[in-house]
Amino acid sequence: MEHITKPNPCYCPVETTLELIGGKYKSLILWHLVNQTLRFSELKRRIPAATPKMLTQQLRELEASELIHREVYPVVPPKVEYSLTKLGESIIPLLRSMYDWGDYYLEQRGLESSCSMHGLHTPDKKS
């Protein structure tokens, strides 16, 4: 049987973005990697709800999407670090917007944010 494909496939940018960062912990992983390189154990501490298996799966998917880089050092015990790629860095403005909207939403409901911007506004925003 012949495989049928669309002659001109159309892609929705919103759907594509959600597929790339919409996993259970993907946005949080990207958020924590802004301006810093982290080891698996550091990510696990920052995202305690993630099981090691789920965190590993999400990291692999982000790496396959070329949003993060996984650096393995040839040492004993093994050392692995994660960082944003250039493509991954391009998502920082979206993460900022998500933070701002979430902060607004919490404020409208009289709730207080429990995380910080890690200084994300300083490079681009003028006070």
N, C-alpha and C positions, 0 to 999 in steps of 0.2 A: 504494500500500500504506500502511495506517495505521501510524503509529508507536505502539508499545505501551510504556507506562510503568507502573511499580509504583504502585498506589494510595496506599500509605503506605511510601515508601522508608525504610529503616532505615540508619543510619550508625553504624559502630563508631568510638568515640572514639580508640582506639589506632591503627586503620588510618588515620583522618583525620590524626592527628598525624604518623605515619610518612610519609604522602603529602606533607605540608607541609614537613617538615624532613629527610626521608630521602634527598634527592638526594645526589649524590657529594660536594659540599662545603658543602651548606646549613647544617648544624649548625656547622661551623667558621666560616662567614661570620657567622652569628648570634653565635657566641661572641666573635669579634673585634670586633663592633659593640657589645657590652655596654659601657655607660658612655663610648662615644666614637664620633665621626663619622670615617669614613675615606674616602679617595679610592681609586679603582680600583687605582692603582699600589701603595698601601699594603697593600691586601688581597692583591694579587698577591705582594708580598714576604713576607707572613705565611703564605700558602698556596702555596709554590713549586711543589708538584706539580700545581697546577691550570693548565691551559693558558688563555691569554686567552679563547679561544672558550668553553671550558667554564665559566670563571668568569663571563663575561658571561651565559651561558644561565642559570646558577644564580641570579645576581642578578636577572635579569628575572622568573624564576619566583617568587622571594621577594617581589619588588615586586608582581607580579600577585596574590599571596596576601595582600597588604597587611601583611606582616610587616616590610618595610623601606621606607624612603622614599628616593627618588633626587632629589637637588637639583641642578639644572643652572644654573650661573651664566653670564650673558651676557658672557663675557670671552674674549679671545684670548690664549693658546690656551685651548681649552675647559676648564672646571673642573666636575667632577661629584663630589658627595659622597654617601655612603650612611650612613644611620642607622636605628636601630630605630624603628618606629612604636609607639604605645601598645599595640597588639595584639602587636607583636613583643616589647615589654618584658615582656608577661605570660608569655613563655616562659622568662624568666631562671631561675625556680625549677627548671624541668625541666633546663636546662643545668647548673645547680649539682648536681642529683642525678646527672646523667650523669657529671660530673666526679668526684664523690665515689665513684660505683660503679667507674668506670674506674681511679681511684687505688687503691681497695681490690683490684681484680682484679690490677693490676700488682704491688702489694705482696705478694699471695698467691703470686705467681710469682717473687718476688725481683727484680723489675724496678723501675727508678726512672722516675718521670714526667718528661717533658721539657718540660712546659708549666706555667704558673702559673694561679692563679685570678684574676689581675688585681684582687685585693681584693674579689672578689665576695661573700665571706662576711661582710665587715664590717658592711653595713647591717642584715642580718636576724639573724645569729647572735650570741648572747651568749657571751662567753668566760668 
